[in-house]
Amino acid sequence: MDVHLAEETPRKQQPATPIPERAASGPAFLQHSSGTTGLKKGVVITHEALATQIRTYSNALQLDQNDVIASWLPLYHDMGLIACFLMPAMLGVPVVTMDQFDWVLRPSLLLDAIEQYRATLTWLPNFAFHHLATCVPEGKRWDLRSVRAFISCSEPCKPETFRRFRERFEPMGVGPNQLLTCYALAENVFCATQSRPGATVRVLRADRAEFLSCGEPIEGVQARIIDSDGRVLPDRTVGEVALSGGSLFDGYYLNPEETSARLRDGWYWTGDLGFVHNNELFVTGRKDDLLIVHGINYYAHDVEYAANQVAGVAPGRCVAIGDSHPESGSTEVILLAEALEPDCVNAPELKRAIKERILSETGLLVHQVGIVPRGWLIKTTSGKISRIENLRRFRQSKQSHHDSQHTCRIAFEPSPGCHPAHIS
């Protein structure tokens, strides 16, 4: 499939579009949140919150009309909608855009656009950095020196992914001070914290894990770490991230129960876990994605990241799911992974390799590994793999996997002896 970028036209310096003053407190649109564990919720974004976000976030990025944004991100997700459409449109910043499905098939399209249009900014979820580092043609070079920020957002930011990306593209002009991070969520329109342009993102190590800083809160945003009772926790203590500020949403559309549960006294309880160190936010995972196995905490995205490093697993196509296990009286972890090639679906060595990699990197003995065909895993509308829907499908497949008319053939292999005495 050939995809052609639009011909470049002369750029004119245009004043930024003014924000209408009327109905500032009224709804501008509904942004549906992209959670992986439940039904979508309509986030009510007002004109005032949108205007505040665009002003403060563009200031944090030092964005001006000399910038050029390159993007493949869909506009139904807040990262594409705000960072790569509404913000540049309202500030007169050019955008070079491409279809998301074309980009997945040909990730080098983004690099072509950066080189051709001298793009300066691009936003990518963590998996996209990995996809670019591993899937673009070997031996081909691009001039990427124009980019002042590749911004990792939307998924947990991994230091190892940054290292791979930099090693792959450093000869083409990508240095450590061009790899930035952002903590964003629809309930704050988009950005809440942003690492500083031109500065290298800090990395902290805790136990087995490394954590990338998501930067400091942008202007007008307050971030704090709280316990389950709402008490503020000290620095370097993991708890729930809570936010307040002028970009905060007004509530969930027609959902007062969820609104009152998450918006309390002007603070939004995000459901994300993290800690603060030297005024920088480090996000460690989500409460919903925390896997507690025999009293030990594991983050689902860490388990998935380990599985993704195994040869034969389709990049970014695996999900770790906690499921109650009556025999052990605890939650056990199921890892579902799409095979890169059809012949791998029934390969026992792939299942063993996944278990060994996860055990080595996280200390978790996975209860069961399922290797499924490409396209089997269910995604949310924002492109994230849904835990709740895949758990439901997994259960259905277990009941009927011998019936080829009702399910795809799946190769499952339980871990022997998965009891508390064998897990440490």
Secondary structure, 3 states (H helix, E strand, C coil): CCCCCCCCCCCCCCCCCCCCCCCCCCEEEEEECCCCCCCCCEEEEEHHHHHHHHHHHHHHHCCCCCCCEEECCCCCCHHHHHHHHHHHHHHCCCEEECCHHHHHHCCHHHHHHHHHHCCCEEEECHHHHHHHHHHCCCCCCCCCCCCCEEEECCCCCCHHHHHHHHHHHHHHCCCHHHEEEEEECHHHCCEEEECCCCCCCCEEEECCEEEECCCEECCCCEEEEECCCCCECCCCCCEEEEEECCCCCCCECCCHHHHHHHEECCEEEEEEEEEEECCEEEEEEECCCEEEECCEEEEHHHHHHHHHCCCCEEEEEEEEEEEEECCCCEEEEEEEEEECCHHHCCCHHHHHHHHHHHHHHHCCCCCEEEEECCCCCCECCCCCECHHHHHHHHHHHHHHCCCCCCCCCCEEEECCCCCHHHCC
